[in-house]
Amino acid sequence: MKTAPSRSDDKDDTMKRREFLGAVAAGATLAASRAIAGPATSGMRSNFSFKKEDTPVILEVAINGSTTKKINPAVPETAAELADEAVKCLDAGATIVHVHTNKPSENVAEAVQAYVDAFTPVRKKHPHAILYPTANFDPAVYHKNRTVWPPEVQSGHYRPLAEAGLANMILLDTGVVPLAVYDKNGLIPEKGFWWYGFWPGDNKIVIDTCNEFGCGTSISVFEPGWMKNVVAMARAGTLPRGSKLNIYFADYGFAGMAPPIPEALQLYLHMIEGLDLKWSVGLVAHDIMDTPLARMALERGGSFRVGLEDWGKGPGNLEQLERAKELINKVGRPIVTGADAINYLDIPFPATRPKA
């Protein structure tokens, strides 16, 4: 005779069935989440699975931004100063130089001329340099009007600068963000708050200009939603050749942008997993190298950006550049410059494309 199962045996069988069904349900849930969100972060391509010696660093120096001599006497302001500073940074091994003339104008021709004056001497000294201007925008006007200039004004200077053979990279921002420092109550203040970003018309101008003239693009990412826009364009094949990302962070005193913590960067890297995109990190108003992000970027195949635009109260551009090079050398990755940088980023701009 077979012995009847005990109640404890029944209980064990029930528990095993529940564990099995729970595992099946959990697996189904995980599979569904991966189908929506993309691959899991473990085993990411951007997590160490590359040869450091074969993966160059894109070292961008943003030489001024909205920083003025009142904030830092070392910052260049005039066209001659901007040109001289750009040449010095390129001589010192910068990959890319980003410039603001700080002469925005609704008269696009005037905005163009300001960049012509600043870029022409640089292009003569460094024919393969990667130079790009910022958007043509005026924060004071944007704050007052609560809107941006139309695309033909905000992005109208790109085409003439490309036609002149001066700007071989163009700024492409994919969204809109409020820029402000929180007040004592933790609110976005009425004074000094303004909207910044690109509208669909700006994006069309940039992409059309890049496709026609072969300019690369520097794509800003201020929020995760902006990165979703980048992913959508990458999957659709819309991003121009020579595109690279600048992912921006800021401390908790600033509206917009994620804090400079590893988890935030990991989110962005997860979003672009599987896409062949060059990327860098930047920090608003502070030293990126005082955060974990600079080294984390280098260890994951990315780069980071320095300069008086981002760390306006820091040392001069050349000193920031040298400090960055020290960290990059410690990690063991090379910095790409000149004609090699053009080839590495695959910027087809004829005026600066090295001959085969």
Secondary structure as GFF3:
##gff-version 3
##sequence-region A 1 356
A	DSSP	alpha_helix	7	37	.	.	.	ID=ss1
A	DSSP	three_ten_helix	52	54	.	.	.	ID=ss2
A	DSSP	beta_strand	60	62	.	.	.	ID=ss3
A	DSSP	alpha_helix	79	91	.	.	.	ID=ss4
A	DSSP	beta_strand	96	99	.	.	.	ID=ss5
A	DSSP	alpha_helix	108	125	.	.	.	ID=ss6
A	DSSP	beta_strand	130	133	.	.	.	ID=ss7
A	DSSP	alpha_helix	139	145	.	.	.	ID=ss8
A	DSSP	alpha_helix	151	154	.	.	.	ID=ss9
A	DSSP	alpha_helix	158	163	.	.	.	ID=ss10
A	DSSP	beta_strand	169	173	.	.	.	ID=ss11
A	DSSP	beta_strand	176	179	.	.	.	ID=ss12
A	DSSP	beta_strand	194	197	.	.	.	ID=ss13
A	DSSP	alpha_helix	200	213	.	.	.	ID=ss14
A	DSSP	beta_strand	216	221	.	.	.	ID=ss15
A	DSSP	alpha_helix	224	236	.	.	.	ID=ss16
A	DSSP	beta_strand	243	249	.	.	.	ID=ss17
A	DSSP	alpha_helix	262	271	.	.	.	ID=ss18
A	DSSP	beta_strand	278	283	.	.	.	ID=ss19
A	DSSP	three_ten_helix	288	290	.	.	.	ID=ss20
A	DSSP	alpha_helix	293	299	.	.	.	ID=ss21
A	DSSP	beta_strand	303	306	.	.	.	ID=ss22
A	DSSP	alpha_helix	317	331	.	.	.	ID=ss23
A	DSSP	alpha_helix	338	345	.	.	.	ID=ss24
###
